[in-house]
């Protein structure tokens, strides 16, 4: 399932356009007392990801991802990664243009769509 918390998700799942697993990356910032969103966003930016699909995104993570030209699709709740990828491919997800939650200090996996494998 897509974790509702981008910065606090346990893993980032990188798939191709069909939802096939390319790589699973542990979120090393998940237990940080602060800055989890920034850490998570830097992990994604370092992986050369084009798009992320997530539950919610805070302002710091949003800033890092936007500054890295990564498209953000948020508000994805109660969906499996496979179903989220399917909805993305069908054009059913709307790109996020602002953070969806305020900053705060503090799961399951988040999903990331990467360049590797064409997705």
Secondary structure, DSSP 4 states (H G I P E B T S, - for coil): ---SBTTT-SEEEEE-TT--EEEEEE-TTTT-SS-HHHHHHHHHHHTTEEEEE-SB--HHHHHHHHHTT-EEE----S--HHHHHHHHHTT-S----S-SS--------EEEEESGGG-
